Amino acid sequence: MNILSIFGATFGIFAVIDLLFIMYVVAPLYRAKLGDVLLDRFALVPAFVFYCIYIAGVVYFAVLPSVKSGSLMLGLVNGALLGAFAYATFTLTNMAILKNWPLTIVVSDILWGAFATGLVTMIVVYIFRTL
């Protein structure tokens, strides 16, 4: 079990799932609710830095313990909790400091963070627990 392979798989799977969600759900929702504060173009460098940091945390706190135990359920739970905590940090901080941060975005961000991180963790655990 190579940590770089696990990181790469987690990064790739999460990026694909998250980018699809951003393109088809987040972008329209954010444009409708927060259009005047959004950039015209997606800023790739900070997004890449976020993904690197976030995926390192997902691997360390959710994937590795779950691969070691061989438990898909542990992967799902640890990933979902980490995702909910991380995305809640972002969206609730925004709600606390920005004008008109909508509750619909708070709820959707937290639910998405839990779902996506739990799902990706479970997929990666499934792939690597047998190797």
Order of alpha helices (4+ residues) and beta strands (2+ residues): alpha-alpha-alpha-alpha-alpha-alpha
